C-alpha cells in the first residue's frame, strides 16, 4: 500500500466514527476523531501538603464520597500530605474494580471546591476545546474500560487496585466531535440527568412519607392504639393484643431433593430468600414440578405471607412478602395464612411495621446464620383493630405502595431513555472502535 492509499485508509476508518443520531446543525459535520487522554488533558499531581481538605474516595455508581462516610473514619493517616489536590473540574480515575466498572471508574469533581484524593488514583484536567460534561458521559459508558481491559493481565493487587500504569491509562482514546457538538450532547444529557434526579427525589420522598405514615398508623412499643386513625375510626376502641399464632396459621416450607431432576424446572414457583425483595411476589427464580409436590414439597395459596426465618439476611433485615399466586417455598421460610377476622394484607403491613421487634427475635445459629425460632414467632404479641379498620389501613397502604411502584417505573423509563439516547448520540463499537 503506497502513502496515498494509507492516507485514504485512515480517512475511511475515521469516517466510520459517526453516531446514529446527530443534532440538525451537525448533520453535515465531519466524522468524530479519536483523541488520546494524553493529548486531551494534563495530569493533576499537585500534593495537598499542609492544606486542610476533605479526604475522599470514589465509589462506582456514586462518585466522590468522604472517607469518613465510606470507611467510618479518615484513613489517610501519614499519607495525607502526599494526597493529590483535586479541584472542581478535575477528573479522577479509581483503579479499583467493581461490578459496574470492572476496569475502574472515572468521575468529575463538581460542587466540592477542593478535596484530597489518594495519590494512587490518577487525576487529570481537560485542555481547552474539550467538554467536561461530554467526557463524563463517555466515562459513564465505560469507554475507557473497554480499552483498558486488554492491558489487564491479572487481578487486583493486595490493595484492591488494578495494575494499570499512568502510561497505559493516558493512552486511552475517546472519539470526539467539535467542541460545539460536544457541548450540545453534554447539555442534552444533563437535561435528562436533571429529570432523573427530580424523579429520584420524588420516589425517595414517597418512600419516606410511607415510612412515616406506617409509624403513625400502627401502635408503637408500649402504645395501645395508633397516633393516627382514619376519621371514621376516631374514638373507636383501643386495638386488642393478639399473638401471631391467633392471627395466622403458620406453615413450614421444604426443599425437594436436588438429586432428582424430575422435581425441578416445572411451572410452580419455589421461593427462597433471594426472591424476597419486594412486598408482592409474582414469581421466583427457581421452579418445581407437580412431581415434587407429590413427594413432600408444600404449596401455599395466593395471599399467603412469607417471612424468612433462617439465613444471613436476618442479621440486618427480615424479608416479608405476599405471594400473588399459588407457590411453594423452602425450609428457611415460613408461610402465614390469615385466620378468620384478620385481613391478610393488613397482617402483612403490620408485620412490616414491626420489623424492629422481629429483628429482636433473631438469634445466631451455626456458622453465624440468623434464625427466628418458630415458637418465638408464634407468641409475638401484636395489636390489631377490628376488621373494617384493618381493611381501611391495608387498602390505603396498598394504594400508596402502588403509587410508589408507578413512580419507580417512571424513573426506570427515564433511565432507559437516557441510556438509549447515549447509544444513539455516541458512535458504538460496531460503528467504529477507537
KAVEN-V891462 format. One record per run of one state. SS is the DSSP state (helix for helix, strand for strand, loop for the rest). FROM is the first residue (numbers start at 0). TO is the last residue. If there is no record, write none. Layout:
[[SS FROM TO] [SS FROM TO]]
//
This chain:
[[loop 0 1] [helix 2 14] [loop 15 22] [helix 23 25] [loop 26 31] [strand 32 35] [helix 36 39] [strand 40 43] [loop 44 45] [strand 46 46] [loop 47 52] [strand 53 58] [loop 59 61] [strand 62 65] [helix 66 69] [loop 70 75] [helix 76 81] [loop 82 82] [strand 83 86] [loop 87 89] [strand 90 93] [loop 94 94] [strand 95 95] [loop 96 103] [strand 104 107] [loop 108 112] [strand 113 116] [loop 117 120] [strand 121 125] [loop 126 130] [helix 131 139] [loop 140 141] [helix 142 150] [loop 151 159] [strand 160 160] [loop 161 164] [helix 165 169] [loop 170 171] [strand 172 175] [loop 176 177] [helix 178 216] [loop 217 229] [helix 230 232] [loop 233 238] [strand 239 242] [helix 243 246] [strand 247 251] [loop 252 259] [helix 260 262] [strand 263 270] [loop 271 271] [helix 272 274] [loop 275 278] [strand 279 280] [loop 281 284] [strand 285 287] [loop 288 288] [helix 289 293] [loop 294 297] [strand 298 299] [loop 300 303] [strand 304 307] [loop 308 308] [strand 309 310] [helix 311 314] [loop 315 318] [strand 319 322] [loop 323 325] [strand 326 328] [loop 329 331] [strand 332 337] [loop 338 342] [helix 343 351] [loop 352 353] [helix 354 359] [loop 360 360] [strand 361 363] [loop 364 364] [helix 365 367] [loop 368 368] [strand 369 371] [loop 372 372] [helix 373 377] [loop 378 379] [strand 380 383] [loop 384 385] [helix 386 424] [loop 425 427] [helix 428 430] [loop 431 433]]
//
